[in-house]
Amino acid sequence: MGGWFYRIILSLLVLFSLFFVVLYQFGGLKYFINAMIQINNLEKEIKQQAQQDFRGNDNKNVHKGLLGNSWKNKILVWTMSGPKIFTSDKYSVYSFYDICGDINSNDLIDVATSISTDIMEWNKQVKSGDYVIVQISQAENGGNIGNLREIYAYNWWGFLPIDTWRQCTR
């Protein structure tokens, strides 16, 4: 009888481990952990500012975090309060700001911007670990209330106070 108990515990442990590995490798968890480590290694005053910039304001309809992954009409974002899954619809707008795309030797940055209503087109440009700001639909801004209204993705972590060149070569 005791053998079954250990088999169940071992099975649950293996299942949990597999789930963690999938989230870490394909769900963007490794970028979130890396960002938290980098924020925690900052000096106290700078660390508080970086945490505030990552967390965002207290507007319950705006969420900031790192892109985990997206599939069909779902987008996983790692926020300071944990992972959140947002549902998009036909009214959703997707923006991508390529800050790292064209840095020249003078540190002048030419930001390439892409705005689309097609999540598949947006998926071709973004990658796990990109910094995102998500705005949720409300009655006054259209779309299905509670769904993703707009998402802004940046391939640069603007909440970290380190130079652009170093961030873009990470």
N, C-alpha and C positions, 0 to 999 in steps of 0.2 A: 504494500500500500504506500509506503514511504517513497518508493521509486518513482511513482507517478507524480508526486509533488515536486521532486527535483527535476523531472523532465519538463514539467509545466514551467517551472521557474527558469530553467535553462532556455526553453523555447521563447519565453517572453524576453529574456535578456538578449538573445540572438536577434529577435525581431526589433527590439529597441535599438540595438547596435546598427542594424541595417538601415533603419529609419534615419538615425543620426548621420550615417555615412552619406546617404542620398541627399539629405538636407545640406550637409557640409559641402559636398562636391557639386551638386546640381541645383541646389536651392539658394545659393548665395550666402549661406551661413558663415563660410570662411571669410568673406569680405566684411561682414558685420563684426565678427570677432576681431579681425585685424583693425577695423576702425575704432572699436572700443579700447583695444590695447594702445593704439596711437593717441587717443584722447586721454587715457589715464596716465600716459607717460609725459604729458605736458605739465608745465608749472601751474600752480594752483589757480591764479587769476586767468591765465590763458585757457586752462582746462575748463573752468566754469563757463567761459564765453563759448568755447567749442561745443560743450554739451548743450548750451542754450541754442546755438545755431543749428545743431543737429536735431534737437527736439522740436524747435519752432515755437510759435506762440501758443496760446491756450485756445485758439479757435478750433472747435471740435470738428469743423468741416475741412480742415487743412491738416494733412499728415506729411511728415518728412521722414526719410529713411533711405535705405539702400535697396535697390531692386534685387529681389531674389530670383524670380523667374516669372514667366508668363506663359499661359497656355489658353487657347481658345479666347474666351472673354474674361479670364481671371488673371489678376496680377498680384503676385506675392511681394510684399514690401516688409523689410526688417526695420522696425521702428524702436525707439527707446523703450516703449512699453510692450515690446514683443512683436512677433510676426503678425501681419494683417493681410487678409486677402480681400482685394477690391474687385467688384464686378463692373465691367464696362458694358456699354450698350451702343446703339446706333448714334447717339448724341455725343459720345465721348470724343475728346480731342487729345491727340498725342503729340508732344513736342520733344525734340531732341536738340541739345546744344552741344556741339562738338568743340570743346574748348582746347582739347589736346591735339586736334588734327593738324594744325599748321603753325607750330611755334618756330620762329626763325631765330637766328643767332642774337638778335637784339632784344629777345624776350617780348617782342610785339606779338600779340595774339589776334588772329583772325577767327572769330567765332562763327562757325557754320551752323545755321539754324534750319531745322526741318520741322514742319507742322503738317500733321496728317489726321484724317479721321479713320484711317485703316490700321488696325492693330498689327496686322501681319507685316505691313511696310515698316512700321515703327520697330517691330521685333528684329528686323534685319539690321537696324542701326544700333540698338542698345545692347548691353550685356549685363550679366549679373555683376553686382557691385557698383553700378552707376548710382549716383545720388539722385533721388527723386523727390518731388513735391507733388502731392496728390490733393486735388480739390474735389470734394464730394458734392453731388448735385443737390440743390435746394430749390424750392418753389420759384424763387426769383431769378435763377440762372438757367432754367430749362433742364431738359433731360428727365430721366426717371429718378425721383427723389431717393437718395441713399446710394445711388450708383456712382461710379467714377465719372466726374464731369470733365476734368482736365488733369493730365499728368505731364509734368515737366521733368525730363531726364537730362542729367549732366554727366559727362564722363570725367568729371573733376570734382573732388570733394571740397567744396567751398567752405565747409565748416572747420577745416583744418588750416591752421596758420603756417603752412609751409609753402615754399616757392612752387610756382607752376611747373617748372621743368622737372623737379623731383617728383611731383605728383603724377605727371603725365608719363613718366618712365617707370611707374610702379608695376 
